[in-house]
Amino acid sequence: MFGPQVPSVTAVEVEDGAYLLDVREPDEWAAGHAPGAHHVPMMEIPARVAEVPTDVEVVVVCRSGGRSGQVVSYLMGNGWDNVRNLDGGMKSWEASGREVVSENGQPPSVL
């Protein structure tokens, strides 16, 4: 989708315990996200960029891969070389059978 300049990984390639950076909106996050993921909405990334680790591989996640690809491009342009886009986003995460948890008391779902 973004070409070779934006590195990506598939849901099955993400190792357990990987640093997942979920850049979706709060309602999307509350409905369903990967366990252990870290939530920083896309529009907050510039103000909160110091929260993104530089010493471990970071997998950036959104619903389908578009917003997360933009965040990966932004981070790479600002010196991060350890970021990858989750190909297909949370939709592919869920479809691959990876666990999804919710924060709203409802069964988890990907919005």
Secondary structure by P-SEA (a helix, b strand, c coil): cccccbbbbcccccccccbbbbcccaaaaaacccccbbbbccccccccccccccccbbbbbccccaaaaaaaaaaaaacccccccccccaaaaaaaccbbbbccccccccc
